[in-house]
């Protein structure tokens, strides 16, 4: 049996900070994300895209996003980015930045884009700069307005809050709140959302991605460019554990808005559609461009998946055959991600038969996985026991194993 122990796997990663936004009963309503892998002055459209994508695709034990609102600060360039199509607008609050010295000339020109974002379902959050007269056309579009308590003196709180309530329907957030007295005063003035050290400091997480082979990813992108068939796309996904995991991870992210049970990669391709799938692949390429080639564990998992799929064709129905492949290819997720298998399976919302096979070796999928292990380890007793149980001959199993090895070799570079 191929060991799942050895040197730790290197994952492409970035440091992401998350700070809670709470209501006046101190219940968390959302989180704001910050990229701690870059200097503040390096805030660009590209860094916005990678921050959101990495948070959604994070392969660690802790879900950075969950089912709360996600507040993300955006450059004006990134507001028009295609990455927003990968998000569920109902879960996302876009932080809009001021325009600086060009505000008088450009504020009105930005209104159509801001309106279109709200029409798509995104919520918009502005700093208290939006209360200035030059941004009067933006104020009615505000869903949230942040009052920066490090900048606004207490004597200005009342007039700012009254102005916001009169000319917008926005919820007000008292940001950078550090004292109980501030909390009490602002709550009396009608502020009901808060963010700051008095509630919680930002927590920093090393967000990691399970990197696919760059050759596999480039092949997928090339197929998408020429609008290849679902069969061709599925074939590439099935041959790379990193690709397969990242796709199901995104689909089952709450902020993608499509959490559902996926039993095959064909379903995943059809669910995403070619346009979204292309955007996802391009972002994954950017996020993992410095990663090394996929390790031996991923290759072993691909062989397992194919072996189990081939054997399942002899006695299981079509859906179970597809589940057999998924079971095999994800059978080493715990070792590849460095987290317990139950946690890894939660990330991809694994169907119950697959989860039972991976966690407890139960059901026909569990038997096939045990048989695959026996083939790798030359465990003759386990091999004979499961082969007899499944009524498979030595010739059937050995031939399927050879075919699985040959199939997986087609993706070696």
C-alpha positions as a Markdown table, in Angstrom:
| # | Residue | x | y | z |
|---|---|---|---|---|
| 1 | Unk | 0.0 | 0.0 | 0.0 |
| 2 | Unk | 1.3 | 3.5 | -0.8 |
| 3 | Unk | 2.0 | 5.3 | 2.4 |
| 4 | Unk | 0.3 | 8.5 | 3.2 |
| 5 | Unk | 3.1 | 9.5 | 5.5 |
| 6 | Unk | 6.3 | 11.4 | 4.6 |
| 7 | Unk | 7.4 | 15.0 | 4.1 |
| 8 | Unk | 4.7 | 17.6 | 4.5 |
| 9 | Unk | 3.1 | 18.7 | 1.2 |
| 10 | Unk | 3.8 | 22.3 | 0.2 |
| 11 | Unk | 0.7 | 24.2 | -0.6 |
| 12 | Unk | 0.5 | 27.6 | -2.3 |
| 13 | Unk | -0.8 | 29.9 | 0.4 |
| 14 | Unk | -1.4 | 33.5 | 1.5 |
| 15 | Unk | -2.1 | 35.2 | 4.8 |
| 16 | Unk | -5.7 | 36.3 | 5.1 |
| 17 | Unk | -7.0 | 38.3 | 8.1 |
| 18 | Unk | -10.7 | 38.1 | 9.0 |
| 19 | Unk | -12.4 | 40.5 | 11.4 |
| 20 | Unk | -16.0 | 40.2 | 12.6 |
| 21 | Unk | -18.7 | 42.8 | 12.2 |
| 22 | Unk | -21.4 | 42.4 | 14.9 |
| 23 | Unk | -24.8 | 43.8 | 15.8 |
| 24 | Unk | -25.7 | 45.6 | 19.0 |
| 25 | Unk | -26.3 | 42.3 | 20.7 |
| 26 | Unk | -22.8 | 41.3 | 19.7 |
| 27 | Unk | -23.9 | 38.6 | 17.2 |
| 28 | Unk | -21.7 | 38.2 | 14.2 |
| 29 | Unk | -23.4 | 39.3 | 10.9 |
| 30 | Unk | -20.4 | 39.2 | 8.7 |
| 31 | Unk | -16.6 | 39.2 | 8.3 |
| 32 | Unk | -14.3 | 41.6 | 6.5 |
| 33 | Unk | -11.3 | 40.0 | 4.8 |
| 34 | Unk | -7.9 | 41.6 | 4.5 |
| 35 | Unk | -4.9 | 40.4 | 2.5 |
| 36 | Unk | -1.9 | 40.2 | 4.9 |
| 37 | Unk | 0.5 | 38.8 | 2.3 |
| 38 | Unk | 1.0 | 42.1 | 0.7 |
| 39 | Unk | 1.9 | 45.7 | 1.7 |
| 40 | Unk | -1.1 | 48.0 | 2.0 |
| 41 | Unk | 0.1 | 50.0 | -0.9 |
| 42 | Unk | 0.0 | 46.9 | -3.1 |
| 43 | Unk | -3.9 | 46.9 | -3.1 |
| 44 | Unk | -4.7 | 46.3 | -6.8 |
| 45 | Unk | -7.5 | 44.8 | -8.9 |
| 46 | Unk | -5.4 | 41.6 | -9.1 |
| 47 | Unk | -4.9 | 41.3 | -5.4 |
| 48 | Unk | -8.7 | 41.8 | -4.9 |
| 49 | Unk | -9.4 | 38.9 | -7.2 |
| 50 | Unk | -6.9 | 36.5 | -5.6 |
| 51 | Unk | -8.0 | 37.4 | -2.1 |
| 52 | Unk | -11.6 | 36.4 | -2.8 |
| 53 | Unk | -10.7 | 33.4 | -4.9 |
| 54 | Unk | -8.2 | 32.1 | -2.3 |
| 55 | Unk | -10.7 | 32.6 | 0.6 |
| 56 | Unk | -13.4 | 30.6 | -1.3 |
| 57 | Unk | -11.0 | 27.8 | -2.3 |
| 58 | Unk | -9.1 | 27.6 | 1.0 |
| 59 | Unk | -8.3 | 23.9 | 1.6 |
| 60 | Unk | -7.8 | 24.2 | 5.4 |
| 61 | Unk | -9.9 | 22.9 | 8.3 |
| 62 | Unk | -11.5 | 26.3 | 8.9 |
| 63 | Unk | -14.0 | 27.8 | 6.5 |
| 64 | Unk | -12.9 | 31.4 | 6.1 |
| 65 | Unk | -16.3 | 32.5 | 4.7 |
| 66 | Unk | -19.0 | 30.3 | 6.1 |
| 67 | Unk | -22.6 | 31.5 | 5.8 |
| 68 | Unk | -22.1 | 35.1 | 7.0 |
| 69 | Unk | -21.9 | 38.2 | 4.9 |
| 70 | Unk | -18.4 | 38.6 | 3.3 |
| 71 | Unk | -17.1 | 42.2 | 3.2 |
| 72 | Unk | -14.4 | 42.7 | 0.6 |
| 73 | Unk | -12.7 | 46.0 | -0.1 |
| 74 | Unk | -12.4 | 46.6 | -3.9 |
| 75 | Unk | -10.5 | 48.8 | -6.2 |
| 76 | Unk | -12.7 | 50.5 | -8.8 |
| 77 | Unk | -11.0 | 48.4 | -11.5 |
| 78 | Unk | -11.8 | 45.1 | -9.8 |
| 79 | Unk | -15.6 | 46.0 | -9.6 |
| 80 | Unk | -15.8 | 45.2 | -13.2 |
| 81 | Unk | -13.9 | 41.9 | -12.8 |
| 82 | Unk | -15.3 | 38.6 | -14.1 |
| 83 | Unk | -14.4 | 36.9 | -10.8 |
| 84 | Unk | -17.6 | 38.4 | -9.3 |
| 85 | Unk | -19.5 | 36.0 | -11.5 |
| 86 | Unk | -18.2 | 33.2 | -9.3 |
| 87 | Unk | -19.8 | 34.6 | -6.2 |
| 88 | Unk | -23.3 | 34.5 | -4.8 |
| 89 | Unk | -24.2 | 38.3 | -4.7 |
| 90 | Unk | -26.6 | 37.8 | -1.8 |
| 91 | Unk | -23.6 | 36.9 | 0.4 |
| 92 | Unk | -21.1 | 39.6 | -0.7 |
| 93 | Unk | -20.7 | 43.2 | 0.4 |
| 94 | Unk | -18.4 | 45.2 | -1.9 |
| 95 | Unk | -16.3 | 47.9 | -0.2 |
| 96 | Unk | -16.2 | 50.9 | -2.5 |
| 97 | Unk | -13.2 | 53.2 | -2.2 |
| 98 | Unk | -13.2 | 57.1 | -2.6 |
| 99 | Unk | -11.9 | 58.6 | -5.8 |
| 100 | Unk | -9.4 | 61.1 | -4.4 |
| 101 | Unk | -8.8 | 64.3 | -6.3 |
| 102 | Unk | -10.8 | 63.1 | -9.3 |
| 103 | Unk | -14.0 | 62.7 | -7.3 |
| 104 | Unk | -15.8 | 65.7 | -8.7 |
| 105 | Unk | -15.2 | 64.7 | -12.3 |
| 106 | Unk | -15.7 | 60.9 | -11.9 |
| 107 | Unk | -18.3 | 60.2 | -9.2 |
| 108 | Unk | -21.3 | 60.6 | -11.6 |
| 109 | Unk | -19.5 | 58.4 | -14.2 |
| 110 | Unk | -19.2 | 55.5 | -11.8 |
| 111 | Unk | -22.9 | 55.5 | -10.9 |
| 112 | Unk | -24.1 | 53.1 | -13.7 |
| 113 | Unk | -21.5 | 50.4 | -12.7 |
| 114 | Unk | -22.5 | 50.7 | -9.0 |
| 115 | Unk | -26.2 | 50.5 | -9.9 |
| 116 | Unk | -25.6 | 47.4 | -12.0 |
| 117 | Unk | -23.8 | 45.7 | -9.1 |
| 118 | Unk | -26.7 | 46.3 | -6.8 |
| 119 | Unk | -29.2 | 45.1 | -9.5 |
| 120 | Unk | -27.2 | 41.9 | -9.7 |
| 121 | Unk | -27.7 | 41.5 | -5.9 |
| 122 | Unk | -24.4 | 42.7 | -4.4 |
| 123 | Unk | -24.5 | 45.0 | -1.4 |
| 124 | Unk | -22.4 | 48.1 | -1.4 |
| 125 | Unk | -20.4 | 49.5 | 1.6 |
| 126 | Unk | -18.9 | 53.0 | 1.6 |
| 127 | Unk | -16.8 | 54.9 | 4.1 |
| 128 | Unk | -18.2 | 58.0 | 5.7 |
| 129 | Unk | -16.7 | 59.9 | 2.7 |
| 130 | Unk | -19.9 | 59.1 | 0.9 |
| 131 | Unk | -21.6 | 61.7 | 3.1 |
| 132 | Unk | -19.7 | 64.4 | 1.4 |
| 133 | Unk | -21.6 | 66.5 | -1.2 |
| 134 | Unk | -19.4 | 65.3 | -4.1 |
| 135 | Unk | -20.7 | 61.8 | -3.6 |
| 136 | Unk | -24.4 | 62.7 | -3.4 |
| 137 | Unk | -25.2 | 60.4 | -6.4 |
| 138 | Unk | -23.6 | 57.5 | -4.5 |
| 139 | Unk | -25.3 | 57.9 | -1.2 |
| 140 | Unk | -28.7 | 56.4 | -2.2 |
| 141 | Unk | -26.9 | 53.2 | -3.4 |
| 142 | Unk | -25.3 | 52.6 | 0.0 |
| 143 | Unk | -26.4 | 49.4 | 1.9 |
| 144 | Unk | -23.7 | 50.0 | 4.6 |
| 145 | Unk | -21.8 | 53.1 | 5.6 |
| 146 | Unk | -18.7 | 52.8 | 7.8 |
| 147 | Unk | -18.0 | 55.5 | 10.4 |
| 148 | Unk | -14.2 | 55.5 | 11.0 |
| 149 | Unk | -13.9 | 56.4 | 14.7 |
| 150 | Unk | -10.2 | 56.9 | 14.4 |
| 151 | Unk | -10.9 | 59.8 | 12.0 |
| 152 | Unk | -14.3 | 61.1 | 13.1 |
| 153 | Unk | -14.3 | 63.2 | 16.3 |
| 154 | Unk | -17.2 | 62.5 | 18.7 |
| 155 | Unk | -18.7 | 66.0 | 18.1 |
| 156 | Unk | -19.3 | 65.0 | 14.5 |
| 157 | Unk | -21.1 | 61.7 | 15.1 |
| 158 | Unk | -24.6 | 63.1 | 15.5 |
| 159 | Unk | -24.7 | 65.2 | 12.4 |
| 160 | Unk | -23.1 | 62.5 | 10.2 |
| 161 | Unk | -25.5 | 59.9 | 11.5 |
| 162 | Unk | -28.5 | 62.1 | 11.0 |
| 163 | Unk | -27.4 | 63.0 | 7.4 |
| 164 | Unk | -26.9 | 59.3 | 6.6 |
| 165 | Unk | -30.4 | 58.4 | 7.9 |
| 166 | Unk | -32.1 | 61.2 | 6.0 |
| 167 | Unk | -30.5 | 60.6 | 2.6 |
| 168 | Unk | -30.0 | 56.8 | 2.5 |
| 169 | Unk | -31.4 | 53.5 | 3.7 |
| 170 | Unk | -27.9 | 52.3 | 4.7 |
| 171 | Unk | -27.1 | 50.4 | 7.9 |
| 172 | Unk | -24.3 | 52.2 | 9.8 |
| 173 | Unk | -21.2 | 50.4 | 11.0 |
| 174 | Unk | -19.1 | 52.0 | 13.7 |
| 175 | Unk | -15.6 | 50.9 | 12.7 |
| 176 | Unk | -12.4 | 50.8 | 14.7 |
| 177 | Unk | -14.4 | 50.9 | 17.9 |
| 178 | Unk | -12.1 | 50.4 | 21.0 |
| 179 | Unk | -14.1 | 51.5 | 24.1 |
| 180 | Unk | -17.3 | 50.6 | 25.8 |
| 181 | Unk | -18.3 | 54.3 | 26.1 |
| 182 | Unk | -18.1 | 54.6 | 22.3 |
| 183 | Unk | -20.4 | 51.6 | 21.9 |
| 184 | Unk | -23.0 | 52.9 | 24.3 |
| 185 | Unk | -23.0 | 56.4 | 22.8 |
| 186 | Unk | -23.3 | 55.2 | 19.2 |
| 187 | Unk | -26.0 | 52.7 | 20.0 |
| 188 | Unk | -28.0 | 55.6 | 21.5 |
| 189 | Unk | -27.5 | 57.5 | 18.3 |
| 190 | Unk | -29.0 | 54.7 | 16.2 |
| 191 | Unk | -25.9 | 52.8 | 15.1 |
| 192 | Unk | -26.5 | 49.0 | 15.3 |
| 193 | Unk | -23.4 | 47.5 | 13.7 |
| 194 | Unk | -19.9 | 47.6 | 15.0 |
| 195 | Unk | -16.4 | 46.5 | 14.2 |
| 196 | Unk | -13.2 | 47.0 | 16.1 |
| 197 | Unk | -10.7 | 45.8 | 18.7 |
| 198 | Unk | -13.3 | 46.2 | 21.5 |
| 199 | Unk | -15.1 | 43.2 | 20.0 |
| 200 | Unk | -12.4 | 41.2 | 18.3 |
| 201 | Unk | -9.0 | 41.7 | 16.7 |
| 202 | Unk | -8.5 | 40.4 | 13.1 |
| 203 | Unk | -7.5 | 36.7 | 13.1 |
| 204 | Unk | -4.9 | 35.7 | 10.6 |
| 205 | Unk | -5.2 | 32.4 | 8.7 |
| 206 | Unk | -2.7 | 30.9 | 6.3 |
| 207 | Unk | -5.0 | 30.1 | 3.5 |
| 208 | Unk | -3.8 | 27.2 | 1.4 |
| 209 | Unk | -4.8 | 25.8 | -2.0 |
| 210 | Unk | -4.4 | 22.3 | -3.2 |
| 211 | Unk | -2.4 | 22.9 | -6.3 |
| 212 | Unk | -3.3 | 21.0 | -9.5 |
| 213 | Unk | -0.6 | 20.1 | -12.1 |
| 214 | Unk | 0.0 | 23.2 | -14.2 |
| 215 | Unk | -0.1 | 21.1 | -17.3 |
| 216 | Unk | -3.5 | 19.8 | -16.5 |
| 217 | Unk | -4.8 | 23.3 | -15.8 |
| 218 | Unk | -3.4 | 24.6 | -19.0 |
| 219 | Unk | -5.0 | 21.7 | -20.9 |
| 220 | Unk | -8.3 | 22.4 | -19.3 |
| 221 | Unk | -8.1 | 26.1 | -20.2 |
| 222 | Unk | -7.2 | 25.2 | -23.8 |
| 223 | Unk | -10.2 | 22.9 | -24.0 |
| 224 | Unk | -12.5 | 25.6 | -22.6 |
| 225 | Unk | -11.2 | 28.1 | -25.2 |
| 226 | Unk | -12.4 | 25.9 | -28.0 |
| 227 | Unk | -15.6 | 25.0 | -26.2 |
| 228 | Unk | -14.8 | 21.3 | -25.9 |
| 229 | Unk | -17.3 | 18.7 | -25.1 |
| 230 | Unk | -18.4 | 17.8 | -21.5 |
| 231 | Unk | -16.7 | 14.4 | -22.0 |
| 232 | Unk | -13.3 | 16.0 | -22.8 |
| 233 | Unk | -13.5 | 18.4 | -19.8 |
| 234 | Unk | -14.5 | 15.7 | -17.4 |
| 235 | Unk | -11.6 | 13.5 | -18.6 |
| 236 | Unk | -9.1 | 16.3 | -17.6 |
| 237 | Unk | -10.7 | 16.8 | -14.2 |
| 238 | Unk | -10.7 | 13.1 | -13.4 |
| 239 | Unk | -7.0 | 12.9 | -14.0 |
| 240 | Unk | -5.9 | 15.6 | -11.4 |
| 241 | Unk | -6.9 | 15.4 | -7.8 |
| 242 | Unk | -6.1 | 19.1 | -7.3 |
| 243 | Unk | -8.4 | 20.2 | -10.1 |
| 244 | Unk | -11.2 | 18.0 | -8.9 |
| 245 | Unk | -10.9 | 19.1 | -5.3 |
| 246 | Unk | -10.8 | 22.8 | -6.2 |
| 247 | Unk | -13.8 | 22.6 | -8.4 |
| 248 | Unk | -16.0 | 20.9 | -5.8 |
| 249 | Unk | -14.6 | 23.1 | -3.1 |
| 250 | Unk | -15.8 | 26.2 | -5.0 |
| 251 | Unk | -19.2 | 24.8 | -5.9 |
| 252 | Unk | -19.8 | 23.9 | -2.2 |
| 253 | Unk | -18.7 | 27.2 | -0.9 |
| 254 | Unk | -21.6 | 29.2 | 0.6 |
| 255 | Unk | -20.5 | 32.3 | -1.2 |
| 256 | Unk | -20.7 | 30.6 | -4.6 |
| 257 | Unk | -24.4 | 30.1 | -3.9 |
| 258 | Unk | -24.8 | 26.6 | -5.3 |
| 259 | Unk | -24.1 | 24.2 | -2.4 |
| 260 | Unk | -25.5 | 20.9 | -3.4 |
| 261 | Unk | -24.6 | 17.2 | -3.6 |
| 262 | Unk | -22.4 | 16.5 | -6.6 |
| 263 | Unk | -21.9 | 12.9 | -7.5 |
| 264 | Unk | -19.8 | 13.3 | -10.6 |
| 265 | Unk | -17.5 | 15.8 | -12.3 |
| 266 | Unk | -19.8 | 15.8 | -15.3 |
| 267 | Unk | -22.5 | 17.3 | -13.0 |
| 268 | Unk | -19.9 | 19.9 | -11.8 |
| 269 | Unk | -19.1 | 20.9 | -15.4 |
| 270 | Unk | -22.7 | 21.2 | -16.4 |
| 271 | Unk | -23.5 | 23.1 | -13.2 |
| 272 | Unk | -20.7 | 25.6 | -13.7 |
| 273 | Unk | -21.1 | 26.2 | -17.5 |
| 274 | Unk | -18.2 | 26.9 | -19.8 |
| 275 | Unk | -18.0 | 30.6 | -19.1 |
| 276 | Unk | -17.7 | 30.3 | -15.3 |
| 277 | Unk | -15.5 | 27.3 | -15.6 |
| 278 | Unk | -13.1 | 29.2 | -17.8 |
| 279 | Unk | -13.0 | 32.1 | -15.3 |
| 280 | Unk | -12.4 | 29.7 | -12.5 |
| 281 | Unk | -9.6 | 27.9 | -14.3 |
| 282 | Unk | -7.9 | 31.1 | -15.1 |
| 283 | Unk | -8.0 | 32.3 | -11.5 |
| 284 | Unk | -6.8 | 29.0 | -10.2 |
| 285 | Unk | -3.8 | 29.2 | -12.6 |
| 286 | Unk | -3.0 | 32.6 | -11.2 |
| 287 | Unk | -3.4 | 31.6 | -7.6 |
| 288 | Unk | -1.2 | 28.5 | -8.0 |
| 289 | Unk | 1.3 | 29.6 | -10.6 |
| 290 | Unk | 4.3 | 29.3 | -8.3 |
| 291 | Unk | 3.3 | 25.8 | -7.0 |
| 292 | Unk | 5.4 | 22.7 | -7.9 |
| 293 | Unk | 4.0 | 19.8 | -9.8 |
| 294 | Unk | 1.5 | 17.6 | -8.1 |
| 295 | Unk | 3.1 | 15.0 | -5.9 |
| 296 | Unk | 2.9 | 11.2 | -5.8 |
| 297 | Unk | -0.1 | 11.1 | -3.6 |
| 298 | Unk | -2.3 | 12.8 | -6.2 |
| 299 | Unk | -1.1 | 10.3 | -8.8 |
| 300 | Unk | -1.9 | 7.4 | -6.5 |
| 301 | Unk | -5.4 | 8.8 | -5.9 |
| 302 | Unk | -6.0 | 9.1 | -9.6 |
| 303 | Unk | -5.1 | 5.4 | -10.1 |
| 304 | Unk | -7.3 | 4.4 | -7.2 |
| 305 | Unk | -10.2 | 6.3 | -8.7 |
| 306 | Unk | -9.8 | 4.8 | -12.1 |
| 307 | Unk | -9.4 | 1.2 | -10.8 |
| 308 | Unk | -12.5 | 1.5 | -8.6 |
| 309 | Unk | -14.5 | 3.0 | -11.6 |
| 310 | Unk | -13.5 | 0.1 | -13.9 |
| 311 | Unk | -14.3 | -2.6 | -11.4 |
| 312 | Unk | -17.6 | -0.9 | -10.4 |
| 313 | Unk | -18.8 | -1.1 | -14.0 |
| 314 | Unk | -19.1 | -4.9 | -13.6 |
| 315 | Unk | -21.7 | -4.8 | -10.8 |
| 316 | Unk | -22.9 | -1.3 | -10.0 |
| 317 | Unk | -25.2 | 1.2 | -11.7 |
| 318 | Unk | -24.1 | 4.3 | -13.6 |
| 319 | Unk | -24.4 | 6.7 | -10.6 |
| 320 | Unk | -22.5 | 4.3 | -8.3 |
| 321 | Unk | -19.8 | 3.9 | -11.0 |
| 322 | Unk | -19.2 | 7.7 | -11.0 |
| 323 | Unk | -19.2 | 7.7 | -7.2 |
| 324 | Unk | -16.6 | 4.9 | -7.2 |
| 325 | Unk | -14.2 | 7.2 | -9.1 |
| 326 | Unk | -14.9 | 10.2 | -6.8 |
| 327 | Unk | -14.3 | 7.9 | -3.8 |
| 328 | Unk | -10.9 | 6.8 | -5.1 |
| 329 | Unk | -9.6 | 10.2 | -6.2 |
| 330 | Unk | -10.5 | 11.8 | -2.9 |
| 331 | Unk | -9.3 | 8.8 | -0.7 |
| 332 | Unk | -6.1 | 10.6 | 0.2 |
| 333 | Unk | -7.5 | 14.1 | 0.9 |
| 334 | Unk | -6.7 | 14.0 | 4.6 |
| 335 | Unk | -3.0 | 13.4 | 3.9 |
| 336 | Unk | -2.9 | 15.8 | 1.0 |
| 337 | Unk | -4.5 | 18.7 | 2.9 |
| 338 | Unk | -3.1 | 17.8 | 6.4 |
| 339 | Unk | -6.5 | 17.8 | 8.0 |
| 340 | Unk | -8.8 | 15.0 | 9.3 |
| 341 | Unk | -10.9 | 13.2 | 6.6 |
| 342 | Unk | -14.3 | 14.2 | 8.1 |
| 343 | Unk | -13.2 | 17.9 | 7.8 |
| 344 | Unk | -11.9 | 17.4 | 4.3 |
| 345 | Unk | -15.2 | 15.8 | 3.2 |
| 346 | Unk | -17.2 | 18.7 | 4.6 |
| 347 | Unk | -15.3 | 21.0 | 2.3 |
| 348 | Unk | -16.6 | 19.2 | -0.8 |
| 349 | Unk | -20.0 | 18.2 | 0.6 |
| 350 | Unk | -19.4 | 14.6 | -0.2 |
| 351 | Unk | -22.5 | 12.4 | -0.8 |
| 352 | Unk | -23.3 | 9.9 | 2.0 |
| 353 | Unk | -22.2 | 6.7 | 0.2 |
| 354 | Unk | -18.8 | 8.3 | -0.6 |
| 355 | Unk | -18.4 | 9.6 | 3.0 |
| 356 | Unk | -19.3 | 6.2 | 4.5 |
| 357 | Unk | -16.8 | 4.5 | 2.2 |
| 358 | Unk | -14.0 | 6.9 | 3.0 |
| 359 | Unk | -14.6 | 7.1 | 6.8 |
| 360 | Unk | -15.8 | 3.6 | 7.6 |
| 361 | Unk | -15.1 | 1.5 | 4.5 |
| 362 | Unk | -18.8 | 0.7 | 4.4 |
| 363 | Unk | -20.9 | -0.3 | 1.4 |
| 364 | Unk | -19.7 | -1.5 | -2.1 |
| 365 | Unk | -17.6 | 1.7 | -2.5 |
| 366 | Unk | -15.9 | 0.9 | 0.8 |
| 367 | Unk | -15.2 | -2.6 | -0.4 |
| 368 | Unk | -13.8 | -1.3 | -3.7 |
| 369 | Unk | -11.5 | 1.1 | -1.8 |
| 370 | Unk | -10.2 | -1.7 | 0.4 |
| 371 | Unk | -9.6 | -3.7 | -2.7 |
| 372 | Unk | -7.7 | -0.8 | -4.3 |
| 373 | Unk | -5.5 | -0.6 | -1.1 |
| 374 | Unk | -4.9 | -4.3 | -1.3 |
| 375 | Unk | -3.7 | -4.0 | -4.9 |
| 376 | Unk | -1.2 | -1.3 | -3.9 |
| 377 | Unk | 0.1 | -3.1 | -0.9 |
| 378 | Unk | 0.1 | -6.7 | -2.3 |
| 379 | Unk | -2.1 | -7.7 | 0.7 |
| 380 | Unk | -3.1 | -11.1 | -0.6 |
| 381 | Unk | -5.5 | -11.9 | 2.3 |
| 382 | Unk | -7.4 | -8.7 | 1.9 |
| 383 | Unk | -7.3 | -9.0 | -1.9 |
| 384 | Unk | -8.8 | -12.5 | -1.8 |
| 385 | Unk | -11.4 | -11.7 | 0.9 |
| 386 | Unk | -12.9 | -8.6 | -1.0 |
| 387 | Unk | -12.6 | -10.2 | -4.4 |
| 388 | Unk | -14.7 | -13.1 | -3.2 |
| 389 | Unk | -17.2 | -10.8 | -1.6 |
| 390 | Unk | -17.6 | -8.7 | -4.7 |
| 391 | Unk | -17.5 | -11.8 | -6.9 |
| 392 | Unk | -14.6 | -10.4 | -9.0 |
| 393 | Unk | -11.9 | -12.7 | -10.5 |
| 394 | Unk | -8.2 | -12.1 | -10.1 |
| 395 | Unk | -8.0 | -11.6 | -13.8 |
| 396 | Unk | -10.7 | -8.9 | -13.8 |
| 397 | Unk | -9.0 | -7.0 | -11.0 |
| 398 | Unk | -5.4 | -7.3 | -12.3 |
| 399 | Unk | -6.5 | -6.2 | -15.8 |
| 400 | Unk | -8.4 | -3.3 | -14.4 |
| 401 | Unk | -5.4 | -2.3 | -12.3 |
| 402 | Unk | -3.1 | -2.4 | -15.4 |
| 403 | Unk | -5.6 | -0.3 | -17.4 |
| 404 | Unk | -5.9 | 2.2 | -14.5 |
| 405 | Unk | -2.1 | 2.6 | -14.4 |
| 406 | Unk | -1.9 | 3.1 | -18.1 |
| 407 | Unk | -4.7 | 5.6 | -18.1 |
| 408 | Unk | -3.1 | 7.7 | -15.3 |
| 409 | Unk | 0.3 | 7.6 | -17.1 |
| 410 | Unk | -1.3 | 9.6 | -20.0 |
| 411 | Unk | -1.1 | 12.7 | -17.8 |
| 412 | Unk | 2.5 | 12.3 | -16.7 |
| 413 | Unk | 4.9 | 15.0 | -18.1 |
